[in-house]
Amino acid sequence: MPSYNNLTEVYFTVQSLRMHHDLTDCEIVVVDNFGDKGLEKYIKDSGNGVVRYEKYTEVTGVSAAKNRIFEVAKGDYVLCIDSHILMKKGVLDKTPPGDDMIQGPMMLASANKYWCEWLPVWRANMWGIWGPLVTTLPEKPFKIWAMGAGFFAVKKDSWLGFNPKFKGFGGETGYIQEKYRKAGREVWCYPNMIWMHMFCNQGRGIPYPLKTEDRIRNYVLGFVELSLDLAPVYKMFGDEKTKKIQESLCI
């Protein structure tokens, strides 16, 4: 999991994993993208050989920190999660096969409804909106366009990676799933891989710096990389601002 100045969230996510899941032959890697001495001390004092601290502040950004996870992880399979995630028992019981991207249903705070996918719609400066809520989950895995990038699993040696020029926050979801499809792979929702995410409107502040310019930059970089039509990006953020950022990238 990546972390940016949020020791409390990391603490409860890590301890929930240790208390409620079988971590045999597993490690928990926390990539500190901020330089949090309190976080480093907590892990070094209490990690007990299961939790590993990795400082990475050379590039600030969600994608950079997640790419770093795959560079330092020792396991064959990586479950990449945000630092404010809880997982239902059983998520780690089976390793999905193949080189595809695996995601799962997100349980709402009410604990009786789920989102299973994102849909490719532009809204609120983002590419993707939540699909319909469901109360009963399918029995078998099914293909999806995307799901929030706060929870996904892939084989380490088949990780395709976020664009190394991404920085800041925004542009990850939709892009990474499309990158897998462009490579001839699929994106799946596995019904047993249930997770819960704490949002900022649930009393959680946002420690991460949010800049619209970073979001536009990442979308432009990602869309050009994947040969996607940039017209929706221009329409969402405005021609003048988007053009200026694209020109600064020389692409």
C-alpha positions as CSV (number, residue, x, y, z in Angstrom):
1,M,0.0,0.0,0.0
2,P,1.2,3.5,-0.7
3,S,1.0,6.1,2.0
4,Y,1.1,9.9,2.0
5,N,1.1,11.4,5.5
6,N,-1.6,9.1,6.9
7,L,-0.2,7.0,9.6
8,T,-3.5,6.4,11.3
9,E,-5.1,4.9,8.2
10,V,-2.1,2.7,7.5
11,Y,-2.1,1.5,11.1
12,F,-5.7,0.3,11.1
13,T,-5.5,-1.2,7.6
14,V,-2.3,-3.1,8.5
15,Q,-3.6,-4.3,11.8
16,S,-6.9,-5.5,10.3
17,L,-4.9,-7.5,7.7
18,R,-2.9,-9.1,10.5
19,M,-5.8,-9.9,12.8
20,H,-8.3,-11.2,10.2
21,H,-6.4,-12.7,7.3
22,D,-4.0,-15.6,6.9
23,L,-0.7,-14.0,5.9
24,T,1.2,-17.2,5.6
25,D,3.8,-16.7,2.8
26,C,2.7,-13.0,2.5
27,E,4.3,-9.7,3.3
28,I,2.7,-6.2,3.8
29,V,4.7,-3.5,2.0
30,V,4.1,0.1,2.9
31,V,5.6,2.6,0.4
32,D,5.9,6.0,2.2
33,N,5.6,8.7,-0.5
34,F,5.8,11.5,2.1
35,G,8.7,10.8,4.5
36,D,6.7,10.1,7.7
37,K,9.1,9.3,10.6
38,G,6.2,8.2,12.7
39,L,5.1,5.7,10.1
40,E,8.6,4.4,9.8
41,K,9.0,4.0,13.5
42,Y,5.6,2.2,13.9
43,I,6.5,-0.4,11.2
44,K,10.1,-0.9,12.4
45,D,8.9,-1.3,16.1
46,S,5.8,-3.4,15.4
47,G,6.1,-4.9,11.9
48,N,7.4,-8.2,13.4
49,G,8.9,-9.3,10.0
50,V,5.5,-9.2,8.3
51,V,5.2,-5.5,7.6
52,R,8.0,-3.8,5.6
53,Y,8.7,-0.1,5.3
54,E,9.9,1.4,2.0
55,K,10.6,5.1,1.8
56,Y,10.1,6.6,-1.7
57,T,9.9,10.3,-2.0
58,E,11.8,10.9,-5.3
59,V,8.5,11.4,-7.2
60,T,5.3,12.4,-5.4
61,G,2.2,10.8,-6.8
62,V,-0.2,7.9,-6.5
63,S,1.1,6.2,-9.7
64,A,4.7,6.6,-8.8
65,A,4.2,5.0,-5.3
66,K,2.2,2.1,-6.8
67,N,4.8,1.5,-9.4
68,R,7.4,1.4,-6.6
69,I,5.4,-1.3,-4.8
70,F,5.9,-3.6,-7.8
71,E,9.6,-2.9,-7.8
72,V,10.2,-3.8,-4.2
73,A,7.6,-6.5,-3.5
74,K,9.0,-10.0,-3.1
75,G,5.9,-12.0,-3.8
76,D,4.8,-13.6,-7.0
77,Y,1.4,-11.9,-6.7
78,V,0.7,-8.3,-5.6
79,L,-2.6,-7.0,-4.1
80,C,-2.2,-3.2,-4.3
81,I,-4.5,-1.4,-1.9
82,D,-5.0,2.1,-0.6
83,S,-4.2,2.8,3.0
84,H,-7.8,3.2,4.0
85,I,-9.1,-0.2,2.9
86,L,-10.7,-3.1,4.8
87,M,-11.1,-6.5,3.2
88,K,-13.6,-9.2,3.9
89,K,-12.3,-12.6,5.1
90,G,-11.5,-14.9,2.3
91,V,-10.0,-12.3,-0.1
92,L,-6.6,-13.8,0.2
93,D,-7.6,-17.5,0.2
94,K,-7.2,-18.1,-3.5
95,T,-4.8,-16.6,-6.1
96,P,-6.5,-15.8,-9.4
97,P,-4.8,-17.4,-12.4
98,G,-3.3,-15.7,-15.5
99,D,-1.9,-12.3,-16.4
100,D,-5.2,-10.3,-16.2
101,M,-6.1,-7.6,-13.8
102,I,-8.3,-8.7,-10.9
103,Q,-10.6,-6.3,-9.0
104,G,-13.5,-6.8,-6.7
105,P,-16.8,-5.4,-5.4
106,M,-16.6,-2.5,-3.1
107,M,-18.9,-2.7,-0.1
108,L,-20.6,0.5,1.0
109,A,-20.3,1.7,4.6
110,S,-23.9,0.4,5.2
111,A,-22.4,-3.1,4.6
112,N,-25.4,-4.3,2.6
113,K,-24.8,-2.8,-0.9
114,Y,-22.0,-3.1,-3.4
115,W,-20.5,-1.4,-6.4
116,C,-19.0,-3.9,-8.8
117,E,-17.7,-1.7,-11.6
118,W,-17.0,1.7,-13.1
119,L,-18.6,2.8,-16.3
120,P,-16.7,4.8,-19.0
121,V,-18.5,8.1,-18.6
122,W,-16.8,11.5,-18.1
123,R,-18.1,13.4,-15.0
124,A,-16.7,15.6,-12.3
125,N,-13.2,15.8,-13.8
126,M,-12.9,12.0,-13.9
127,W,-13.1,9.3,-16.6
128,G,-15.5,6.9,-15.0
129,I,-18.6,6.7,-12.8
130,W,-19.9,4.1,-10.4
131,G,-22.1,1.5,-11.9
132,P,-25.4,0.5,-10.4
133,L,-25.6,-0.6,-6.8
134,V,-26.4,-4.2,-6.1
135,T,-27.5,-6.1,-3.0
136,T,-26.6,-9.6,-4.2
137,L,-23.3,-10.4,-5.8
138,P,-22.9,-12.7,-8.8
139,E,-21.5,-16.2,-8.1
140,K,-18.8,-16.2,-10.8
141,P,-16.1,-13.6,-11.9
142,F,-17.2,-11.3,-14.8
143,K,-15.4,-8.9,-17.0
144,I,-15.7,-5.2,-16.3
145,W,-14.5,-1.9,-17.9
146,A,-12.9,-0.7,-14.7
147,M,-13.1,-0.4,-10.9
148,G,-11.5,2.0,-8.5
149,A,-7.7,1.7,-8.6
150,G,-7.6,1.6,-4.8
151,F,-7.8,-2.2,-4.9
152,F,-6.5,-4.5,-7.6
153,A,-4.4,-7.6,-7.9
154,V,-1.9,-8.7,-10.6
155,K,1.0,-11.0,-11.0
156,K,4.2,-9.1,-10.3
157,D,6.1,-10.3,-13.4
158,S,3.2,-9.3,-15.6
159,W,2.6,-5.8,-14.2
160,L,2.3,-3.3,-17.1
161,G,2.8,-0.3,-14.9
162,F,1.5,3.3,-14.7
163,N,3.1,5.8,-17.1
164,P,6.4,6.8,-15.3
165,K,5.7,10.5,-16.1
166,F,2.5,10.6,-14.1
167,K,2.6,12.7,-11.0
168,G,0.2,13.8,-8.3
169,F,-3.3,12.4,-8.1
170,G,-5.7,11.5,-10.9
171,G,-5.9,9.7,-14.2
172,E,-5.1,6.2,-12.9
173,T,-8.5,4.5,-13.1
174,G,-9.6,3.7,-16.6
175,Y,-6.1,4.2,-18.0
176,I,-4.5,1.2,-16.3
177,Q,-7.4,-1.1,-17.2
178,E,-7.4,0.1,-20.8
179,K,-3.6,-0.6,-20.9
180,Y,-4.3,-4.2,-19.9
181,R,-6.9,-4.6,-22.7
182,K,-4.6,-3.0,-25.2
183,A,-2.1,-5.8,-24.2
184,G,-4.7,-8.5,-25.0
185,R,-5.6,-9.1,-21.4
186,E,-8.8,-8.6,-19.4
187,V,-10.1,-6.9,-16.3
188,W,-12.3,-8.9,-14.0
189,C,-14.5,-8.5,-10.9
190,Y,-14.1,-11.4,-8.6
191,P,-17.1,-11.5,-6.3
192,N,-15.2,-12.9,-3.4
193,M,-12.7,-10.1,-3.3
194,I,-14.9,-7.7,-1.3
195,W,-13.3,-4.5,0.1
196,M,-14.5,-1.4,1.9
197,H,-13.0,2.1,1.2
198,M,-13.1,5.1,3.5
199,F,-13.9,8.3,1.5
200,C,-13.1,11.9,2.4
201,N,-16.8,12.7,2.9
202,Q,-16.9,10.1,5.7
203,G,-14.9,12.4,8.0
204,R,-11.6,11.6,6.4
205,G,-9.4,14.5,5.4
206,I,-7.4,14.5,2.2
207,P,-3.7,14.6,3.0
208,Y,-2.7,14.3,-0.6
209,P,-2.2,17.5,-2.6
210,L,-4.9,17.7,-5.3
211,K,-4.1,19.7,-8.4
212,T,-6.3,19.8,-11.5
213,E,-3.1,20.4,-13.6
214,D,-1.7,17.0,-12.4
215,R,-5.0,15.3,-13.3
216,I,-5.0,16.8,-16.8
217,R,-1.3,16.0,-17.3
218,N,-1.9,12.4,-16.4
219,Y,-4.9,12.0,-18.7
220,V,-3.0,13.6,-21.6
221,L,0.0,11.4,-21.0
222,G,-2.1,8.2,-20.6
223,F,-4.3,8.9,-23.6
224,V,-1.4,9.6,-25.9
225,E,0.5,6.5,-24.7
226,L,-2.5,4.3,-25.4
227,S,-3.5,6.1,-28.7
228,L,-6.9,7.1,-27.3
229,D,-8.8,10.1,-28.6
230,L,-8.0,13.2,-26.5
231,A,-11.2,15.0,-27.4
232,P,-13.0,13.9,-24.2
233,V,-10.1,15.3,-22.1
234,Y,-10.3,18.6,-23.9
235,K,-14.1,18.8,-23.5
236,M,-13.9,18.0,-19.8
237,F,-11.1,20.4,-18.8
238,G,-11.3,23.1,-21.5
239,D,-9.4,23.5,-24.7
240,E,-7.1,26.3,-23.5
241,K,-5.9,24.7,-20.3
242,T,-5.6,21.2,-21.8
243,K,-3.7,22.5,-24.9
244,K,-1.3,24.4,-22.7
245,I,-0.5,21.3,-20.7
246,Q,-0.2,19.1,-23.7
247,E,2.2,21.6,-25.4
248,S,4.3,21.7,-22.2
249,L,4.7,17.9,-22.5
250,C,5.8,18.2,-26.1
251,I,3.4,15.5,-27.2
